[in-house]
Amino acid sequence: MPHHALSELELKTLYAAISLGDGAGLAAIHEKIVATGRPLARTNFYDVVNALERKGHVRTTMDRARTRGRTHNVRILTVTDGGIAAAAAEHRAYASLANGIEEQLRR
C-alpha cells in the first residue's frame, strides 16, 4: 500500500486518539490537541476527523454519555490498523528528517 502523507492536524488527531485509547470521545481528543498550543476550531477538527474516516484511518460511532446528571450523544473514535500504520509511517518520516538536528533545536 503506498504511503500518503498526513496533514499536521490529521497526524495530531491520530496521535491524540492513540494516546487516549480506543473509545475516546471527540471532545477529549480535541482538548488534547488544543492543549499542545495549537488553536483548532471544532468545525475544523470535525472536518479532519471526517477526512480520516474517509481514508479508513479511523471509525466513529455514536454513544450515550452522562455528564452532570444529563444524558447526551457523544461521538466515539477508534483508530483502525490502517490509521496506526499511517501514523507510524509519518512518525518515521519526521524522525528521519529530524535525525541530527536535536542540538540546533535546543537553542
Residue pairs with C-beta under 8 A, 6 or more apart in sequence:
1 85
3 86
3 89
4 55
4 86
5 90
5 93
6 14
6 86
6 87
6 90
7 48
9 33
9 38
9 40
9 44
9 45
9 48
10 48
10 51
10 52
10 57
11 87
11 90
11 91
12 33
12 36
12 38
13 29
13 33
13 45
13 48
13 49
13 52
13 58
14 52
14 57
14 58
14 79
14 83
14 86
14 87
15 87
16 24
16 29
16 32
16 33
17 24
17 29
17 58
17 77
17 78
17 79
17 83
18 79
18 84
18 87
19 32
20 28
20 29
20 32
22 78
22 79
23 76
23 78
24 76
24 77
25 65
25 74
25 75
25 76
25 77
26 45
26 46
26 49
26 60
26 74
26 75
26 76
26 77
27 74
29 45
29 77
30 40
30 42
30 45
33 40
33 45
34 40
49 58
49 60
49 75
49 77
52 58
52 83
53 59
53 60
55 82
55 86
56 80
56 82
56 83
57 79
57 80
57 82
57 83
57 86
57 87
58 77
58 78
58 79
58 80
58 83
59 77
59 78
59 80
60 75
60 76
60 77
60 78
61 75
61 76
61 78
62 73
62 74
62 75
62 76
63 73
63 74
63 75
63 76
64 71
64 72
64 73
64 74
65 71
65 72
65 73
65 74
79 87
98 105
